[in-house]
Amino acid sequence: MAHMYKRDGIYYCKYYLNGKILRKSLKTRSIARARAKVVEIEESLEAGRPIDHRKDTPVDEFTKAFLTEIGVTKRPHTVKT
C-alpha cells in the first residue's frame, strides 16, 4: 500500500519495499495525475516490478558518447583524451 501526501504543492508517495520506507516525488501538482501514478506504483509493487523505469547506460557507452559530445562542443585545447 502506498501513501500519497503533498509537500510545497508537489505530491509525493511513501511506500514500503523489503521493510524499508521509500519516498518518491510524483512530480506533479495535479491530484488526479498523482493518484494515477500512485496506482501505477502499487501495481508495480504487487507484481514485483521495479518502481524506477530509468535506463541504465553502461560506463563505456556513456564515455564514448560524452567524449564525442565534448569534442564537438568544446575548444580543442580543453579536450584531452
C-alpha positions as CSV (number, residue, x, y, z in Angstrom):
1,M,0.0,0.0,0.0
2,A,1.3,3.4,-1.0
3,H,0.5,6.6,0.8
4,M,0.3,9.9,-1.1
5,Y,1.0,13.3,0.5
6,K,1.5,16.9,-0.6
7,R,4.6,19.0,0.3
8,D,5.2,22.5,-1.1
9,G,2.5,22.0,-3.7
10,I,4.1,18.8,-5.1
11,Y,2.7,15.3,-4.5
12,Y,4.9,12.6,-3.1
13,C,4.4,8.9,-2.5
14,K,5.6,6.9,0.5
15,Y,5.7,3.1,0.4
16,Y,7.5,0.1,1.9
17,L,9.8,-2.2,0.0
18,N,11.6,-5.0,1.7
19,G,10.9,-3.5,5.1
20,K,12.3,-0.1,4.1
21,I,10.4,3.2,3.9
22,L,10.9,4.8,0.4
23,R,9.7,8.2,-0.7
24,K,9.3,9.3,-4.3
25,S,8.3,12.5,-5.8
26,L,5.3,12.1,-8.2
27,K,6.5,15.3,-9.9
28,T,3.0,16.8,-10.3
29,R,0.8,19.4,-8.7
30,S,-2.4,17.7,-10.0
31,I,-4.2,15.4,-7.6
32,A,-5.6,13.3,-10.5
33,R,-2.2,12.7,-12.0
34,A,-0.8,11.9,-8.6
35,R,-3.5,9.3,-7.9
36,A,-2.8,7.7,-11.2
37,K,0.9,7.5,-10.5
38,V,0.2,6.0,-7.0
39,V,-1.9,3.3,-8.7
40,E,1.0,2.5,-11.1
41,I,3.4,2.3,-8.1
42,E,1.0,0.0,-6.2
43,E,0.6,-2.2,-9.2
44,S,4.3,-2.4,-9.7
45,L,4.8,-3.3,-6.0
46,E,2.2,-6.1,-6.2
47,A,3.7,-7.5,-9.4
48,G,7.3,-7.3,-8.1
49,R,8.4,-5.0,-10.9
50,P,10.9,-2.2,-10.2
51,I,9.4,1.2,-9.4
52,D,12.1,3.3,-11.3
53,H,11.8,2.9,-15.0
54,R,15.2,4.5,-15.7
55,K,17.5,3.2,-18.4
56,D,21.0,2.5,-17.0
57,T,23.7,3.2,-19.5
58,P,27.0,1.2,-19.4
59,V,30.0,3.3,-18.5
60,D,31.9,2.6,-21.7
61,E,28.9,3.6,-23.8
62,F,28.5,6.8,-21.8
63,T,32.2,7.7,-22.0
64,K,32.2,7.3,-25.8
65,A,29.1,9.5,-26.2
66,F,30.5,12.1,-23.7
67,L,33.8,12.3,-25.5
68,T,32.1,12.7,-28.8
69,E,29.9,15.5,-27.5
70,I,32.7,17.5,-25.8
71,G,34.9,17.0,-28.9
72,V,32.2,18.9,-30.9
73,T,31.1,21.5,-28.4
74,K,34.4,22.4,-26.6
75,R,37.5,24.1,-27.8
76,P,40.3,21.8,-28.9
77,H,42.7,22.7,-26.1
78,T,40.1,21.8,-23.4
79,V,39.6,18.2,-24.7
80,K,42.3,15.8,-23.8
81,T,41.9,12.1,-24.4
